[in-house]
Amino acid sequence: MKFSDGYWLTKTGLRVQGASGVHEVETDADAVRVFASVRPVHSRGDTLDTALLGVAFDSPAEGVIRVTIERHAGALDRGPHFAVAGTAPAVSVARDDDAVSLTSGSLTARVSLGEEWRVDFLGASDAGDQSLLTSSTWRSVAHVTADTGETWVREQLTLEPGTLVYGLGERFGAFVKNGQSIDIWNEDGGTASEQAYKNVPFYLTNRGYGVFVDHAERVSFEVGSEMASRTQFSVAGERMTYYLIHGPSPKEVLARYTALTGRPARVPAWSWGLWLSTSFTTDYDEATVTSFIDGMAERDLPLSVFHFDCFWMRGFHWSDFIWDPATFPDPEGMLRRLHERDLKVCVWINPYIAQRSALFEEARTLGFLVRRRDGSVWQWDRWQAGMALVDFTNPAARNWFAGKLKGLLDQGVDAFKTDFGERIPTDVVWHDGSDPQKMHNFYTQLYNETVFDLLERERGDGDAVVFARSATVGGQKFPVHWGGDCESSYLAMAESLRGGLGLVSSGFGYWSHDIGGFEGTPDPDLFKRWIAFGLLSSHSRLHGSKSYRVPWSVDEESSEVLRVFTRLKMRLMPYLAALGEANHATGVPVMRPMMLEFPEDPTAHTLDRQYMLGPDLLVAPILQPGGEVTFYLPAGVWTHAQTGETLTGGRWHTKTFDYRHAAVYVRPGSVLPVGSIADRPDYAWASDLTLHVFEPDALRTSEVLVPAPHGGHAARIGVRASGLDVTATVLDGAAPGLTVLTGAMIG
């Protein structure tokens, strides 16, 4: 939200009271509190008829400083609040004539004691040298009052020259957020607008720090858009809390942020395989499903998960969790038959209860539906006629909802697509008294947590997975997330990628998208290019709206292309599974923006048409007809994964690829573990393993960890290079049939 009218003026109807300078200081062993008048205090009379802003600094974890800004301490806070974990870091407080400072690990907040407000955030390098990260300067901290009585708290942090901002959730506009106005407010807006399904009030920078604004309600960001040299964020009310998180590398910032807000759970090995959907409004029954699965088998197309979208239930009855008896008269038998074909089953759900649902009256009687202020059930006719909303702030309602889903698990369902969760009203009363403004974004966290916790209880830790559309802070704990409703076009493919890069810059570890696009029917050229992109993402799903996504419905060559890239992904499972283990342990995502892997390379900082799949594979999706793609390779000699062709990095390249090849290049110095099985993701990854070593003179690792499909590590392998000679030794565990190849293509 913008408050100013240019540099000099304030918008009509607003009064901005900015911190003028520090009037009082309080310190203890691990905190600093300063009190700033909104006008200079030169005499006793200046303390009358004015506001005093309190600003507190403390540290919940090493390298993280929490800042709390407050005007009136008596304001009501009904929650909900994000779950933020903390440790007991060693903190030092120091004071001299000019400043008071608080230091946590490599991060220092230095508050000037002069008449002009200034806080410098300083980061120390590994060598101990301090540098300025960002500052809160004159009139940055402010309280804003409108003539209507509304109030806000505002902060502005400087954008030092060259600083770029990323993240703030899954946003489909420009990857670099500088110059954008962004409101953190979940909406069901597709992928073609400024609205977003997954809003996260956290941004990452290329300057060694990130900022997390700890508010579940609407947070408004002006990233160099109100003041060109500042990032501004504001929340309604009398109080604001934010965290300045130091790296110094972007990966370390994400590690510290996810340590605060939650690390992604392990995903089951089978979830890495190909998911095939019925699509949305298409006609289908068990015979249709069987024909799809038969067609995949006949064409030797590896398939791991079959997904039933909305119309597994009857129209007007969503959600009643009852299979449509007209199309699925024997659901238990059908699910058994799918399992006999070694498939997992996912079904679509949402948190809404239509009036025709058998569950509506039950939930209303029990008091499990969100109500209006007059006590009536909140309803509308969008999406489903008479639709109501489960009140997940009521523990009994959560248990009731989970109990209905457990019936599906008992039938044989393995996973849930947790759709929607964004259309949450604010003119309602919640069971626990939560603030409706805060619950709008937070609702999705309770929804996905309820479903994910059920899956963990029933299927076991490490075998739970959802396919979620909406999210907020902490949603990364419940993988996987997909990009939502995009068009079937190259433009939408590019905007989807930008959204994914933004999401993984916001602490999320896994991301998927609808191969071929959701709205419309992709032409054969687009579909085959999207297949390569989809199978070179963390999770891969064929899904659409009004048309089937079995490849032969597009053309038979699509089946051949799908076979190539599905088999490639299955052979990469030892590598991908290790990325999943690292994500669970450190919070570093599986798919990564180029700047995350190459922070030292300024060219990498703005790239949004390519990404790294883990640290070693560079992928540049083809985003136009004809197969031509232009991409940037950082320094070194890079090897094409499928052909073995090498290209020199530190420059841009333009190449043309046929449908069976993608722009996927291996980083120099990589040791890429490649499996021997190409028709499924869940196999003994350490058996008959091949270590592909690329440019051994630049070897970047001395050990390779190969996970076991059910958690832990199957083998730890030491790797040494002497010139072009490479040796590998199993240090612990077992890797029978281990082979080492130098510079060979993966296939």
Beta strands, then each sheet from edge to edge (+ up, - down):
strand 1: 4-5
strand 2: 9-10
strand 3: 14-18
strand 4: 21-28
strand 5: 31-37
strand 6: 52-61
strand 7: 64-70
strand 8: 91-95
strand 9: 99-104
strand 10: 107-112
strand 11: 119-124
strand 12: 130-136
strand 13: 142-146
strand 14: 151-158
strand 15: 165-169
strand 16: 181-184
strand 17: 199-205
strand 18: 209-213
strand 19: 219-223
strand 20: 230-236
strand 21: 239-246
strand 22: 274-277
strand 23: 305-308
strand 24: 344-349
strand 25: 352-353
strand 26: 371-372
strand 27: 388-389
strand 28: 415-418
strand 29: 428-429
strand 30: 514-515
strand 31: 540-542
strand 32: 591-592
strand 33: 611-613
strand 34: 617-620
strand 35: 628-633
strand 36: 637-640
strand 37: 646-648
strand 38: 651-656
strand 39: 663-666
strand 40: 671-674
strand 41: 690-693
strand 42: 703-707
strand 43: 713-722
strand 44: 725-733
strand 45: 739-742
sheet 1: 1+ 2-
sheet 2: 3+ 13- 14+ 20- 19+ 16-
sheet 3: 4+ 5- 6+ 7- 21+ 18- 17+ 15-
sheet 4: 8+ 9- 10+ 11- 12+
sheet 5: 28+ 24+ 23+ 22+ 31+ 30+
sheet 6: 25+ 27-
sheet 7: 26+ 29-
sheet 8: 32+ 33- 34+ 39- 36+ 37-
sheet 9: 35+ 38-
sheet 10: 40+ 41- 45-
sheet 11: 42+ 43- 44+
end
